[in-house]
Amino acid sequence: MRFLARVYEHTGHQRFRTGFQKGIDYLLDAQYENGGWPQYYPIREGYYEHITFNDGAMIGVMRILRDVSNGHFSFVDSSYKEPATNAIRNGLQLILQTRIVVEGELTAWCTQYNHETLEPAWARAYEPPSISGSESRHCALPDEYRRTGTSGGPRRGGSGKMDEARETEEYPAGTG
């Protein structure tokens, strides 16, 4: 979508603007009522219907919609601003609902979640439900929580448990 935006801005050809706006419609239509996005849309049975943080899928969608909401794409009709803002807010609420609790403490996130139960879910045979540092890093978007007025956003890094996990003899505190 960003490529279409650049091409439109460079050429002014209407078909690229139209394609970009159809992409926004697609992203807004694909969002589940609970705020998540499936891996594939239209929905295909199987792991494709899971809410997917894996590979930055959901966060990438939210970043595009954030830029639509902020007016970053000046050629996009202003009627998209409110739906994009609402989609982001709903996505952030979903992110907060899906944090994994370990020993009574909020920790981080899994790569995929069942779209109905919001429980961590299997994807492909080599992708079991588990806490994922990479996806968790992307889910902790404090600026987005502040910007949309979404309460309860996590601090950068996800949680104290994630910070503790990084502190080992090989990687002492403060070495990243």
C-alpha positions as CSV (number, residue, x, y, z in Angstrom):
1,M,0.0,0.0,0.0
2,R,2.8,2.4,0.8
3,F,4.2,1.7,-2.7
4,L,0.9,2.5,-4.3
5,A,0.9,5.8,-2.3
6,R,4.3,6.7,-3.5
7,V,3.5,5.9,-7.1
8,Y,0.3,8.0,-6.9
9,E,2.2,10.9,-5.3
10,H,4.8,10.7,-8.0
11,T,2.6,10.2,-11.1
12,G,-0.8,11.6,-10.0
13,H,-2.5,8.6,-11.9
14,Q,-5.9,8.1,-10.3
15,R,-5.8,4.3,-10.6
16,F,-3.1,4.2,-7.9
17,R,-5.1,6.4,-5.5
18,T,-8.1,4.2,-6.2
19,G,-6.1,1.1,-5.5
20,F,-4.8,2.5,-2.2
21,Q,-8.3,3.5,-1.0
22,K,-9.5,0.0,-1.9
23,G,-6.7,-1.3,0.2
24,I,-8.0,0.8,3.1
25,D,-11.5,-0.6,2.6
26,Y,-10.0,-4.1,2.6
27,L,-8.2,-3.6,5.9
28,L,-11.2,-2.1,7.6
29,D,-13.5,-4.8,6.3
30,A,-11.1,-7.6,7.4
31,Q,-11.0,-6.5,11.1
32,Y,-12.8,-8.8,13.5
33,E,-15.4,-7.2,15.8
34,N,-13.0,-7.9,18.7
35,G,-10.3,-5.7,17.1
36,G,-8.0,-8.3,15.6
37,W,-7.1,-9.1,12.0
38,P,-6.9,-12.5,10.5
39,Q,-3.8,-13.7,8.7
40,Y,-5.8,-14.0,5.5
41,Y,-9.0,-12.3,4.3
42,P,-11.5,-13.3,3.1
43,I,-11.4,-15.8,5.9
44,R,-10.0,-19.3,5.0
45,E,-10.5,-22.1,7.5
46,G,-7.5,-23.1,9.6
47,Y,-4.7,-21.1,11.1
48,Y,-5.4,-18.4,8.4
49,E,-8.4,-17.2,10.5
50,H,-6.2,-16.6,13.6
51,I,-5.5,-13.2,14.8
52,T,-1.9,-12.9,13.7
53,F,0.9,-10.8,15.3
54,N,3.4,-13.1,13.5
55,D,5.7,-11.4,11.1
56,G,4.3,-8.0,12.0
57,A,1.0,-8.7,10.2
58,M,-1.4,-7.0,12.6
59,I,1.0,-4.3,13.6
60,G,1.7,-3.5,9.9
61,V,-2.0,-3.1,9.3
62,M,-2.3,-0.8,12.3
63,R,0.6,1.3,11.1
64,I,-0.9,1.9,7.7
65,L,-4.2,2.8,9.4
66,R,-2.4,5.1,11.8
67,D,-0.9,7.0,8.9
68,V,-4.3,7.2,7.3
69,S,-5.7,8.5,10.6
70,N,-2.9,11.1,10.9
71,G,-3.5,12.4,7.4
72,H,0.0,11.2,6.3
73,F,-1.5,10.3,2.9
74,S,-2.9,13.7,1.9
75,F,-4.7,12.3,-1.1
76,V,-6.9,9.9,1.0
77,D,-10.5,11.0,1.5
78,S,-10.9,12.5,5.0
79,S,-13.9,10.2,5.5
80,Y,-11.4,7.4,6.3
81,K,-9.8,9.2,9.3
82,E,-12.5,8.3,11.9
83,P,-12.8,4.6,10.8
84,A,-9.1,4.2,10.7
85,T,-8.8,5.8,14.2
86,N,-11.5,3.5,15.6
87,A,-9.8,0.4,14.0
88,I,-6.5,1.3,15.7
89,R,-8.2,1.9,19.0
90,N,-10.0,-1.5,18.8
91,G,-6.8,-3.2,17.7
92,L,-4.9,-1.7,20.7
93,Q,-7.7,-3.0,23.1
94,L,-7.3,-6.4,21.5
95,I,-3.5,-6.3,22.0
96,L,-4.1,-5.5,25.7
97,Q,-6.6,-8.4,26.1
98,T,-4.2,-10.9,24.6
99,R,-1.2,-10.4,26.8
100,I,-0.2,-13.7,28.4
101,V,-0.3,-14.1,32.1
102,V,2.4,-16.1,33.8
103,E,2.3,-16.7,37.6
104,G,-0.3,-13.9,37.9
105,E,1.8,-11.3,36.0
106,L,1.2,-9.9,32.5
107,T,4.1,-10.9,30.4
108,A,4.1,-10.6,26.6
109,W,2.4,-12.0,23.5
110,C,2.0,-15.1,21.3
111,T,2.3,-15.1,17.6
112,Q,-1.3,-16.2,16.8
113,Y,-4.6,-16.2,18.8
114,N,-7.8,-18.0,18.2
115,H,-10.1,-15.3,16.9
116,E,-13.0,-16.4,19.0
117,T,-11.5,-17.4,22.4
118,L,-8.4,-15.1,22.2
119,E,-6.3,-18.0,23.5
120,P,-2.8,-18.6,22.0
121,A,-3.1,-20.9,19.0
122,W,-1.1,-23.2,16.8
123,A,-0.3,-22.0,13.3
124,R,1.8,-24.2,11.1
125,A,3.2,-27.5,12.5
126,Y,6.4,-25.8,13.6
127,E,4.6,-22.8,15.2
128,P,3.3,-23.8,18.6
129,P,1.6,-21.3,20.9
130,S,4.4,-19.6,22.8
131,I,5.5,-16.2,24.0
132,S,7.3,-14.5,21.2
133,G,9.9,-11.8,22.0
134,S,9.8,-10.4,18.4
135,E,6.1,-10.0,18.2
136,S,5.9,-8.7,21.8
137,R,8.4,-6.0,21.0
138,H,6.0,-4.7,18.3
139,C,2.9,-5.0,20.5
140,A,4.3,-2.6,23.0
141,L,3.5,0.6,21.2
142,P,3.2,3.2,24.0
143,D,2.9,6.2,21.6
144,E,-0.1,4.6,19.9
145,Y,-1.8,4.0,23.2
146,R,-1.3,7.6,24.2
147,R,-2.3,9.0,20.8
148,T,-5.6,7.1,20.6
149,G,-6.5,7.6,24.3
150,T,-6.4,3.8,24.8
151,S,-5.9,3.2,28.5
152,G,-3.6,0.6,30.0
153,G,-1.0,0.5,27.3
154,P,2.2,-1.5,28.1
155,R,5.5,0.1,28.7
156,R,8.2,-0.3,26.1
157,G,9.6,-3.8,26.2
158,G,6.4,-5.5,27.1
159,S,6.8,-6.2,30.8
160,G,9.2,-6.8,33.7
161,K,9.1,-10.5,33.0
162,M,10.5,-9.8,29.5
163,D,13.3,-7.6,30.9
164,E,14.1,-10.4,33.5
165,A,14.3,-12.9,30.7
166,R,16.9,-10.8,28.9
167,E,19.1,-10.5,32.0
168,T,21.3,-13.6,32.0
169,E,25.0,-14.2,32.4
170,E,25.4,-14.0,28.7
171,Y,23.3,-10.9,28.4
172,P,23.5,-8.9,31.6
173,A,21.1,-6.1,32.4
174,G,21.7,-3.1,30.2
175,T,23.3,-4.9,27.3
176,G,20.1,-5.3,25.2
